C-alpha cells in the first residue's frame, strides 16, 4: 500500500512540474534551467524549475519553486508565495526569508527510484492491456451482433419479458457449472474437459453482451434512425466502459455474464419447445 501511494504521489508531482513549465514571455515569467541558478533579489517570477543543479533564490516567486537532483538555498531576501518541492537535494533556508507554503523535500535511493519506474511501467502496461482488451471486446461485440441478425430481436423480447427469470437461471447455471469445473480441475485429468465446458458460457456471454448492447444502444439513440452496427457499438461502448470501473465494474460484468447465460438457456429451451410442439402437431 505504501509503495502504491508513493508511486501515485510522485506521478502527481511530476505531472504538476510538467504543467508548471510554460514558455518565457514578457507577460509570463518562468525560469527553467539545467544549470546552477542564482535568482537576484530584484527579480520576480511565477515559477522556477531547476534540474540537476543547485539554486539560490533571493527574489520573489509567486507560484512554485521546484528543484530536482539539486540543492535549494532560500536567502533572507527571498519571498516564495507558493509551493516548494525539492527532490534528492538539501534545503537551506536563511532567517528572514518568507515561504508561505510548506517545503516538501524528498530523497530517494536508487532502489526506490527503480521501484518507482517499475511501478509506473506496470501501471502503464496495465492501462494499455485494458485499453486493447476493451477495444477488442467492443469490436467483437459488434461483429457478433451483426451475425445474429433477427435472432437477436427474439432474445431481446425474452430479456424484456422475463428479466428476473433470466437472471435467476443464469446465476444458478453459472454456480453449478463453476462447481463442476472446479471438481474437474482438482482431478487434474479432467482439466481438458473443464476447458471445453468453459467455452459455451463464454460464447453465451459474447452473444448476450451484443444483445444488451443493441438494447441499450437503441435506448441511447432513440432520437433518430441509425444503422444496426452503430447502435450496437454505442451500447457496447457504454457497457464495456462501465466494466473498467473498480469493484462496481466487476459487479456489472458478473451480472451481464449471468444474464447472458440465462438468456441463452431460456432461448434454447423455447426453441426446443416450439420444435417439439410442431412435431406433435404434425403427428396429430
N, C-alpha and C positions, 0 to 999 in steps of 0.2 A: 504493500500500500504506500509506504514512504517513497519508494523509488518511482512509483507512478505519479505521485504528487510532485516530486522533484522534476520529472520529465515534463509534465504539463506546465509547471511554473516557468521552467526555462524556455519552453516553446512560446509562452505568452511574453516572456521577457524579450526574446529575440524578435518576435513579431512587433512589439512595442518599439524596439530600437529601429526596426525597418521602417515603420510608419512615421517615425520622427525625422527621418532623413528626407530633406526637401532641397530643391535647387537653391543656390545662393542668389539673391537678388537684392535690389536696393530697398524693397519693401519688406523682405522676409529674410532676416539674418540668421544663418546657421553656420556652424563650423563642423566640418567632418574631416578629420586629419588622421594620417597614418605615420605621424612623426611626433617628436616631443613638442608640446604646445605650451606656450605661455600667453595667457589672456590678460592684456593690460587692464589696469584699474578703470580707465576711462571708457572701456568698450562694453557694449550691451548687445546680447544675442538672445535668440529664442531658445535654441538648443545647441549643445556642444557634445560631439561624439569623437572619442579618440580610441583607435585600435592599435594595440601592440606597443604603445609608448606612454610616457608619463605626461601629466598635465598639471599646470599651476594656474588656478583660477583666481584672478584678482578683481575682475569686473563683475557685471551683473548678468545672471542667466534667468530668464523668465520661466521656462518650462522644464527642461531636463538637462542633466549632465551625466553622460554615460561613458565609462572607461572600461575597456575590455583588454585584459592582459597588460595592465599598466597601473602605475600608482597615481593617486589623486592628492594634490595639495590645495587646500582651501585657505587662501591668505586672509588676513584680518580685514582687508578691504572688500572681500567678496560678498556678494549677495545673491543667493540662489532661492528663487521662489517656488521651484518645482521639485521633482524627484531626483535623487542622486543614486546612481547604480554603479558599483564597482565590481567587476568580475575578475578574479585572480589578480588582485592587486591590494595595496595598502592605502589607507586614508589618513591624511594628516590635516586636521582642522585647527587652525590657529584661533586663539582667543580674539574676540571682537568680530569674527565672521558671522554671517547670518545664513542659516539654512532652514527654510520653512518646513519642509517635509523631512521624514526620517531618511537616514542614509542606509541603503541596502548594500552590504558588502558580502560577496560570495567567493569562496575559494574552493576549487575542486582539484583533486588529484587526477592523474592520468586515468586511473581505473574508473573514477566517477564519470569523466568525460567519455570514456569508451562505453560505459553503461548507458549514458545519455544518447550517444549515437546509435547504439544497438536498439534502444527503446524507440527512438524516432524512426529507425528503419523498420522495426516491427509494426509500429502504428501505421506507417505509410504503406507497407506491404499488405496489412490487413484491410486498409481502406481500398487499395487497388483491387484486391481479390473480391471484396464485397461489391465493388462497383461492376467489375467484369461479370460476376455471377448474376447480379441484378439485371444488367443489360441482356445477358444471355437468356435469363428466365423470362423477361418481357418478350423478347423475340420468339422464343419457343411457345409461349402462351398464345401469341398472335397467330403463329403457324397452326397450332392445334385447333384454335377457334375457327380458322378458315377451313380446315379439313372437316370439321364436324358438320358444317352447313346447317341443314334443317333439324338434325338430331339434337343440336344444341338448344333449339327452341323448345323441344319436348322436355328436356331436362330442366330448363328454366321454369316451365309450368309445374313440374313436380316439386321443385325447390320452393316456389311461391305457395303452393297448396299444402305442403306437408313439411315445413321447415323444422318443426320440433321433432317430428319422427325421423327426418333425415339426419339431424344432429345426433339423436339418441342411437340410432342404428349404426352410424359411423363410429361413435365413441366406443360402443360395445364391441363392434367388429375389430377395431384397432387394438383394444386391450387384449382380446382373445388371440389375435394374430401375433401381437408382441410377445405374449406368454409362450406361444408355440415356437416362435423364432428363438427366444432365449433358451428354451429347453433343447432345441436342435443345436445351438451354438455350444452349449455345455457339453454335449456328447462329442463335439469336435467332428465326428464322422458326418453329422447332419448339417455342417456348415454350408455345403453346396445347395442343399435343399432349402436352407434358411434364406440364402441369397435369391433363389428362384421365387420363394414365397414373398419376398420383399418387393419384387418387380411390379406385380399388379397394383398394389396400393400407390406406388409412385406414379404409375401411368394414370390411375384414377385421380391422383392429386393434380396432375397437369391438365386433365380434362376438366375437372371441377374448377380449377383456377381460371381456365379460359371461359367457362360458363359464367362464373361470378364476375369476371372482368367485363364480359359483354353486358351482364345485367346492370352493374354499377356504371359502366360506360354510357349506357342508354339513359340512365338517370342523370348523369352529369351533362350529357349533350342533348337533352330533350328539347332544346330550343329550336333545332333545325335538323334537316336531313344530313346525315354523314354516312360515309361508306362503312362497311362492316369492320374492316381492319382498323380504321381509326377509332371506332367505338371500343373494340377490344383492347387496342393499345392504350387508350385513355384510362380504362378501368384497371388494366394490369399495372400500369404505371402507378396508379394510386395505391393499389393493394400491396404491391411489392415495395413501394416506398415505406409503407407502414411496417412491413416486415423488418426493416432496418432499425426501427426504434428499439432501444434496450428494454428488455423484460416485456413491455406491452406488445412489441412486435412478435415476440416468441409465442405469446398467448394467442394473438390473431392467427399466426401461422398454424398453430395446433388446431384451432377452431376450423380453419379453412381445410386442413387435412381431414378432420373428422367429417365435415360437411361433404367434402368431395367423395370420400369413400362411402358414406351413407347414401349419397345421391346415386352413385354407380350401382350400389346393391339394389336399391328400390327400382331404379330404371330397368335393370336386368330382370328383376322379379316381375315387373309389369309386362315386359316384352315376352317373357316365358308364359305368363298367364294368358296374354292375348293370343299367343300362338296355340296354346292348349285349347282355348275356347274355340278357335277357328277349326281345329282338327275335330273337336267334339261336334260342332255344327255340321261339318261335312259328313260325319258318320251317321248323324241323325237324318 
